[in-house]
Amino acid sequence: MAAFSEKREISAASLAIPSALFLVFAGLLASKTGLLGNAPVGASLDAPAFVTVAPREFRYRVAGEFFKNGYAVDGPVETVRMSAPLTIMKYQVTAADYARCVEEEACPPAEPEHVPADPERMPATGVSYDDAQTYAAWLSRRTGEVWVLPTDKQLAFAAGSRFPDDALDVDEDSSNPALRWLADYYRETERKASREPEPQRLGHFGESETGLADFAGNVWEWTTTCMRRVTLDRAGNTISDASSCGIYIASGKHRAALSSFVRNPKGGGCAVGAPPDNVGFRLVKDTRWYAPLMQTLRAKGLDV
């Protein structure tokens, strides 16, 4: 057993050392070629207001659809330890912010019916996942920093107690599907009854204990988390796990799965359950030293 453990440790080390050398080499190459530490492009642009969430451990219900014994069940709950702080926009990207990207012909216009009368104080809505990614790339160029869409897990970390738990709390081993159907019916009915469809000004929905503003109001937020469909056996072991990365999780009062091109979630687009009232986004800042290099490589079409 000891020999086996030693062999496994040597094998892990042999993999880690080349990876570390690659990062060092990539960093040196990037600094020489200008791929690392990009300067801002264009006129001065104020950095968005942000909060920095300190590292902590938290409970996270995994996103996706899970099935066991032929019935839909709640996703598993994991204990997640975030070992580094997260820098995230305090507010959702405003309509005025997005309009600046449109004015520079870097972003496609938002849906006309989603352009508010007070764009400086209203969140941008009527934008797709693809639009949000385009804006993130534009903001990164204009500020010289790396801004990206968050994962669903990062949003859960930042939102704290405001992050929704979509569990139905029905016994997953129950052979009576009517229990889950009824629980799902009552949940969807409650969601529809509590809707406030029109977007509100920044700060209207208050802040979480982390300082994140307006999360779980009536603007759902795009994430880079792909939709998953997981099938479990009777013992809870995974039989199949299929991800669809043309469909992404948007999080707000509840989670919804939306196609990347959807701008108006009320029109459908693979939404699960009650569709979001509106869809917008906020970004996180990637503060890792090699983030500019990774961003440049992705912009060149490399999958890194």
N, C-alpha and C positions, 0 to 999 in steps of 0.2 A: 504493500500500500504506500509506504514511504517513497519507494522508487517511482511509483506511478505519479505521486504528487509532485516530486522533484521534476520529473519529465514534463508534466503539464505546466509547471511554473517556467521552466526553460523555454518551452514552446511559446508561452504568452509573451515572455520577454523578447524572444526573437522577432515577434511580430511588432511589439511596441517600439523597439529601437529603430527599425527602418521607417516607421511612421513618423517618429520624432525627427529623424534626419531629413525626411521629405519636407516636413513643415519648415525646418530651419532653412533648407535649400530654397524652398518656395519663397520664404520671406526675403532672403537675400536677393533672389532674382527679381522679386516684385519691387523691392526698394530701388534697384538699379534701373528697372525698366519703367518706373512710374506707375505700376499697377497698385502700389500700396500707398495709402495716404493721399487720396485725390483732393485737390483744391476745389473749393466751390466754383460753380460755373454760373456766369451771369451776374446781375445786380444783386446787392445785399438782400438776404431774405431772413426774416426773424425766425429763430428756432421755435418750434411749437412748445406750448406749456407741457410739462411732463411730470410724472411722479416716479420715484425710484422705490421699488418694493424690496424690502430686506429679505434675505434668504430665510426660509422656514420650511417646516414639514406640514403637509396638508393632505386631506382626503380628497380623492378625485374619482368620480364615476366615469369610466371609459366611454367615449363617444362611439356610436354605431348601433346597429340592430343585432340583437343576439337571440338565438333560437335554441330551445332545448326540448327534447321529446316532441318536436313538431309544433311547439308553441313559442310565441314571443316571450322573452324574459328580460328582466332588467340587466343592464350591463354591470360588470363587476366593479367594485370599488377598490382602488389602489391607494396605498400610502406613498406619497411622492415627496422626496426631499429636493428642494431647489437649493443648490449649493452656491449660487451666484445671484447678486441682485438683478432685478429686471427694471429697465428703463422703458416706460410706456407713456404714450400721450395721455394727459389727464382728461382731455375731452376728445370726442370724436372729431374727425376732420370736418371742418366747416364747409358750407357751400361756397363761401368766398375763397377759401384756400383752394378748393378744387377748381373754381372758376379761373384762378390764376394759371393753373396748369393748362386749362383749356385755351386761355388767351395766348399762351405761348405755343399753341398747336402741338402740345405734347400729350394731351389727354383728350379723349372723345367727350363731347358734351353729355351732361346728364340728361335724363328724360325731361322734356320741357315742363311737364306738370309737377315736377319735383324741385323746381327752382323757386326758393322762398323769397318773400318781399324783403326780409332782413337777413341777407346771406352771411354777414359777419358774425351773427349770434345764433345761427341755425346750423344743425348738422347737415352734411351732404347726404342726400338719399337719391334713389334712382340710379345707383351705380352698381355695376357688376363686379364679380371677383376679378375679372380681367382688367376692368377699369381701375380698381384699387391697386392692383399690381403695377399698372402703368404709372399711377400717381406716386407710389412708393419709389420707383426708379427715378422719376423726375425730382422728387424732393431730395433724394440722396445726391443727385448731381448738383442740385442748387445749393445744398448746405455743406457738401463735402463729408457728410456723415452717412452711415448706412442705416436706412429705415426700411423695415420689412413688415409684412402682415404677421400677426401673432399666430401661434398654434392655439387650439382650443384649450390645451393644458395651461399655456401661459396666461390666457384670459382668466381661467379659473383661479390661478395663482394670484393674479392682480386684483380680481374682483372680490376675493374673500367670501364673506357670507352672502353676498349678493348673487353669487353664481347659482344657477338653478340645478335642482336635483330632479330629473325626470322620472325617477323610480315610481312605479305603481304600487310597490309593496304588496304584491300578490305572491303567494307561495309558488315558487317556480316548479315544484314537484306536483302541483295540483293537476288532476286530470280533468278538471272542469273548466273549459275555455271560457264559459260565460262570466266567470269571476273577473278575468282580465278584460274581456270586452266591456263589461259594465264599468270597471275602474277607468278604462280608457275613455269611455263615453262621458263620464262625469268630469274627467279632467279636461277634455276638449270643450265641453259645454262651459265650464268655469273660465277657460281661457278666452272664449269668444265673448262672454258676458263682461269681462273686465277690460276690454280693449279700449284704448284711447288712440284712435288712428292717426291723428295729425301730429307730425313732429313738433317738438317744443324747443324753446330756447335753451342754450347751454346752461347747465346747472339746475334745470327744472326738476330733475329726478334725484337730486342730492348726490351724496358721495358715500362710498364704502368706507370701511375702517382703514383701508390702505390709501385713501385719498382719490381713488378713481371715480370720476364723475359720470353720472347718467347711465351707467351700465344697468341693463335689465329694465330700461325705460320702455320706449316704444320704437327704438331703432336697434335692430339686430346687427351684429357685427361679423364681417367676413373673417374666417380663419383659414389657415393653410392645411387644416386637418381633413384628410380625405374620408369620404364615407366608407364605412366598413359593414360587412354582413358576415357574422360569425355564427357557425353552427356548432353546438356542443353535444356531447353524448350524455347519457344518463348520469355519469360520474362527474360531469362538468369539464371534461377534457375537450380540447378543440378538435373538431373533425375537419372543418374547412374555415378559411379566413380570407375573404375576397375584399379587396379595396378598389374603390372607383374614384380615381383622381380627376375626373371631369366633374365630379359632384363634391362640394365642400360643405363643411359644417359652418353655419352661421349661428352665433350664440346671442341670446338676449334673455327674455323672460323664460324661454325654453330653447332647446336646440332645434334647428331645422336643417334639412339637407337640401341644398340648392345647386342647380347646374351653374357652372362658372359664368355663363353669359346672361343669367337672369338679372334684370334690373328692377322689375316690379314683382315682388314675391306673391302678390295677390293673384297673379296670373298663373300660378302653379310652378312649373319647373322643378318637379321632383321634391317639393316640400313635403315633409312628413308631418301629418297631423295639421293643426291649425297653422296657416302660413303666417310669417312675420307681417307686422303692420307695415314696416319699412325696413330697408336694408342699407347700411352705411359701413363705416369702418374707422378704426384707429390703428396706429402703427407702433411697433416697438423699435428701439434703437439697438442695433447689434454692436456692442462695444468690444467684441473680441478683436485682438490686434490684427488678425488676418482676415477680418470681415471684408475690407475693401477688395482684397485679392479674390475672395470667393465671389463677391458681387460682379467683379469684372469678368471672371471666367464664365459665370452664368449668363452674363450679357452677350458673351461670345458664342453661346449655345452649348456650353459644356455642362453636363449633368453632375454637379458637385454638391 
